Amino acid sequence: MKSTVKFSNYYLSSGSRILSLGIGLFVGGLVGLFLGIRYGLLVGAGVTILSSFLLPLWLYLVDKPYDKLKAEIGGPFLFDERVRFTVKSGSMKGFFILTENQMTFLSLDHGKHCVKLSKDEVRSVTLDDEGLLNVFLNETQYIRVMSGVSEELFEIIRENGWNAVS
């Protein structure tokens, strides 16, 4: 599968441009308060230019393992989003990819860890009252998924034959 993460997508993104401008204005404003307007403008412009190159590069490098994982899994993907999930060692940011027969969690915090679960390894999936998705592996181990689209994810899981318990 061809790579979907391209540096040019991050570099040309309006979001990274706006964020770089905001960083430059903030730093320039602080320097301007203490050293004068000329230094503030000069430093602000320099920080804006520097961050407009470094920020897209950093975002690209963060998403690169995710792109490699997607290429390894193939597809089609039923769900493919950034989520926050908790495991035994704590809460972490990462990605959740759902295919017809596999759930994959990729952590970007605390190193790059990947957990792949098949339908046989998942005992059940529940959606609690707070909108959190719980993926039970056995009586004591589970993964809690926090996402803004947990209800939709639960329905996708249910529709595709996973053991979803209401």
N, C-alpha and C positions, 0 to 999 in steps of 0.2 A: 504494500500500500504506500502511496506517495506521501511524503511529509506535508502536513498541513500548517506547521509552524514555520513561518518565514520571517526573517529579521525585518524585511521591508514592511510587513504588516504592522509591526510594532513601531517602527521608525516613523511611518507615515500616519499613524493613528492620531486622531485629533485629541483623544484623551491624554496621551503621553505629552503632547505639545502643550495642552492647557495646564497639566500638572507641572511641567518644567517651567512654564511662565509663572505659575503661582509660587513655586519654590524660589525663583529668581526675584520676584517682587518682595517676598517675605524677607529673604536674606538681605537684599538691597535696602529695604526699609529699615531693618535693624542696624545695618552698617551706617545708613544715612542719619539715623538718630544720634549715633555716638561720634561719627567722624565727619559728618557734613554730607550735603546733597551730592556733591561731585563724586565722592568716593562711593556713596550709596548707589548711584547710577552705574558707575563703572563695575563695581563688584556684582550688582544685580544682573547686569548684562552678561558678565562673565559666567556667573552661576547658571543663568538661563541657558546659555550656549552649551556649557559643559553638561548640564543635566539633560538637555535635549538629545545628547548622544549616549550618556551613561544609563539613563532610566530605561529607554527601549532595550538596550543591551541586557540589563539586569532582568527585565521582564521576559525577554527571549530565553535567557539561560534558565530561569525558573520553570518555564513551561516546556523546555526541551525533553525532560524525562517523561512527561505526560504524552508528548507526541510519539516518543519511542514506544511507550506502552500501547497506545492506540494502534500503531502500525503492527505491533506484535499480535494483538488480539484480532485485528481484522475488522470484522463488523458483520452484520449491521448492528448499530447501537440503539437500544431502546431508550436509554437515558445516559446522558453524558454531561455532567455538571461539576462545578466547584462546590464542595460542601465542607462542613465541619463535622468531624465524627470523634466519638470517644471510644477508647479501648482501655485495656487494663492499665496501661502506662499514662493515660490522661487524654486530654482533648487535643486534637490537631487539625490543621487545615490541610486540604488535599482535594483529590478528585474522586468521583464515584462514576464508574462505568458499568452499565447493566446491559448484558446481552441476553439472548433467550435462555442460555444454560449457565451463565456465569455472572457473579458479582465481583467487581474488582475495586479495591480501595487503594489509592496511591497517596501516601503521606508526603508532604513537602516540609513538614516540621521535623525536627530531631532526626535528620538524615532522610534518605529516600527509601521508604519501606513500602512494599507492595503486598497486599493480601488478596488472593484469588479464591473465591468460594464457589463451588458448584451447587446445584440444586440438592444433591445428596448431603452436602456438608451443612446446609442451612436447615435447622429444625423448624423454625417458623419466623414470620415477619409480622410485627404488630405496629399499629399507629396509636400512640397514647393521646390523652386529652389535650396535651400541650402542643400537639402537632409534631412530635418527635418520632422518628421511625426507629424501631428496635429490631435488629437482626439477631435472633437467638441461634447460637451454635450448639448449645446444650443447656442443662439446667443452670449452670453458673457463669457461662461465658456468653457475652453478647456485645454487639457493636451498635452504638446509638448514633444515628445520622441526623444532623441538624441542617435543614435547608428551607428556603422559602417556598419550595414546591413539594413538600413532603406528602401532602394529600394526593397530588397527581402521581408522584412516584409510587405510592402505595397502590394506587389503582393500576398502574402499569405492571407492577409486580403481580398483582392478583390476576390480571387478564392473561398473563403469560405463564401461568401454571405453577408459580412458586406457592409455597404453603403460607398464604396470607391469612391471618386470623384477625377478625374485627374485634 
